Amino acid sequence: MSPDALKRAKVAAAAADCTIGQWLTEAIDDKIERQRRTTWESKWQGL
């Protein structure tokens, strides 16, 4: 992880009042969910 990305993650974790590990886990889960929705929506738009 780049130092800049780590710094942004630390700031975001502090703002969310959680540890960086918790924040990263939530961020990863959110990204996976967004990708699932995007994939699902793009499949159905073609119909």
N, C-alpha and C positions, 0 to 999 in steps of 0.2 A: 504494500500500500504506500502510495506517495505520502511524503510528510504533509503536504497541503491537504490531501484527502483525510488523513488522520486528524489533523487539526479541526477541519470542518465537522468531522464525526464527533469529536470530543465536545465541541461547542453545542452541536445539536443534541447530544446525549445529556449534557448539563441542562439545557433548556427544557428537555422533556423529563427532567428529574429521574434519570435512570442511568445505569452503568453503560459504558460503551458497548459491552457485550450484548446487553439487552437491546440497546438501540440498534446495533448492527443486525441482530436477529430479526427484529421487527422490520427493518428496512429491506432485508433480503426477502422476507415473507411478503411484504407489500409489493415488491418488484415482481415476484413470481405471480402473484395474483393479477397484477396489471397486465402482464404478458399473456396470461391465460384468457383474460377478458378480451384483449386485443385480438388474439388468435381466433377466439370464438366469434367475435363480431365480424372479423374480416371473412370468415367462412360463410356466415349467414348473409352478408351483404351481397355476395355474388349470386344469390338465388333469385 
